[in-house]
Amino acid sequence: MAMFKFVIADPKTRKSYKVEKDQNEVVGLVGKKIGDKFNGDLIGLKGYEITITGGTDKDGFPMHPDVHGMVKKKIILSGPPCFHPQKKGMRKRKMVVGNTISNTIAQINCKIIKEGSKKLEELFAKKEEKPTEGETPKEEKKPEVKEIKEKPKEEKVEKPVKEEKKEQPKEKSKEKPKEEKK
């Protein structure tokens, strides 16, 4: 089945974290809108309260808070979100998705409002794989370090120099030197 990718921003540390959950596990989020709050227990963050700030659908079109429902529309935008004009007064017609989460949404952007008892770094720390009793530990591939041996310095042997062509004398200027009057 399809997956929801949650990008969770922590405003205190200014870091973001990614969580992937199956859509069947978080059915409670379908129908929620941008700005709605939900309990972090749904995505494995006990004690956290999270708000929805946006997202994108499976085709990459962004969610816009002013488009209601689960629709995909072309609208004229003159500023953020979804469009950042290069010049003042610039407008653009752009395809966007509605502000309601549906099964077509692939990524949901969220922000933490209330923190839980554990810090996010502890919850999202990569767990090191420990081998079980019957398995042998996997050898980690270390980057190969090649030793560079210095080559013995070779004595310089002077090679015979080819005779260079002699330069032809430059043409004398066309003007004759002034003769001195006596």
C-alpha positions, 0 to 999 in steps of 0.5 A: 500500500502507499506510504505517508512520508512525514517531515517533522520540523523542530522549531527549537533545534531548527532540525527536521526528521523524516518518518515513513508510515503506512497509510493504513496505520494513520487513517485518522489523518485522512480528512485533516486540513492544513493547520489542524493538530494531531497527537504524535502517538499516531506516528510514534512520538509519544507525548508530542503534539504536532500541527500540519503545515503543508505537503505534496501529492504523489505527483509533486504538486504542493498543498495550498491552504486557500484551496478547499477539499481534496481537489487538484486545481490551477490557480493564479498565485501572486505570492507564497506559499507555492510561488515566490515571485521574482519581481513585484506584481508578478503573478503565475497560474500554477497547479496545486492540491487542496488543503485536505489530506487524502490518499493521494498525498505522499508527503506531509510537512509538520511542526512540533507544538508541544514536546514529549518526555523524550527528545527527538534525537533519542527517538530518531537515533540510528540503532546499531545492529547487534548480532544475535547469538548464532550469527557472526558479526558483519565486518564493516568495510573500512575505506582502504588506505593506500600507502604512498611510497616515495620513489627513489630519486633518480639522478638527473642525466643531462640530455644533449641539448639540440642546437637551437636555431640562431635568431636572425638579426632584426631588421634595422629601422628604415630611418637612417641615423642622423649624421652629425654636422661638423 
